């Protein structure tokens, strides 16, 4: 079935075409206009409409690179349906290297927003009206906060069948069955009836090559599962089912000091495993941090300077620790950068 022209912000995009449209996002106090760039890829044939969003938190830039690479894929010429790619939602935050908007509001706690509220509420309302409301599915790309790294993982409401199917199609080893947060894009999209995944990988203000590669591959996998792209012709081994964690929690610093971390991201821990030691600069007082349950480290701080109560290790609980450990190791090996073999190949970012 042939597709119909797709309209966004009053601009019609014909089937088989692709273009970048600027959504007006107000003006700076210098009177300079601000816009949110949206790249529309309209397939020649009808199909789902998938939105890809990144940098809702302005310092989380991994997703910007993921979307850039997705848009360069030749397979998009065979697209059924439409892709709405928004690599920079929080344009104000990205410019200032900040998670937040100029008024210190968190955009991902401001959805669905309103056209007469704060700057955050207005941007959220614009995104919901022009992007989410016109989509059938969504993938929102995030990283850990500043000085924190996240293992590549999907967070999703697995109680929704379509969202569950998308989460498993993405093919990362870890899926976190995550409740919807008030004011988040994922919650508001769910209220619109639009199944949405949240992909986490890497650290704020840094590119993570493994997380980027896994994100690109995961988006393509989801698009194939939705019938937006043809099945891969390459012969590949059967993909193992991802492992679902129903709960996770942070181990926090019992006192202030300098952290010597012992366990890497993706490391397997047992109840009582030594995670690290917090000491004063002279080593006169040292406090051990141990795991209070068994699981896999899915997030950790990268900053050795810690205050009492700081979150240090994010551990997800799994029933079969050995199974998830093997899958994490295999995943890391599969997505690690290889030597550049061709002059025009996509070189790894290091």
Buried (B, 14 or more C-beta within 10 A) or exposed (E): EEBEEBEBBEBEBEBBBBBEBEBEBEEEEEEEEBBBBBBBBBBBBBBBBBBBBBBBBBBBBBBBBBBBBBBEBEBBEEBBBBBBBBBBBBBBBBEBEBBBBBEEBBBBBBBBBEEEBBBBBBBBBBBBBBBBEBBBBBBBBBBBBBBBBBBBBBBBBBEBEBBBBBBBBBBBBBBBBBEBBEBBBBBBBBEEEBBBBBBBBBBBBBBBBBBBBBBBBBBBBBBBBBEBBEEEEEEEEEEEEBBBBEEBBEBBBBBBBBBEBBBEBBBBBEEEBEBBBBBEEEEEEEBEBBBBBBBBBBBBBBEEEBEEEBBBBBBBBBEEBEBBBBBBEEBBEEBEEEEEEEEEEBEBEE
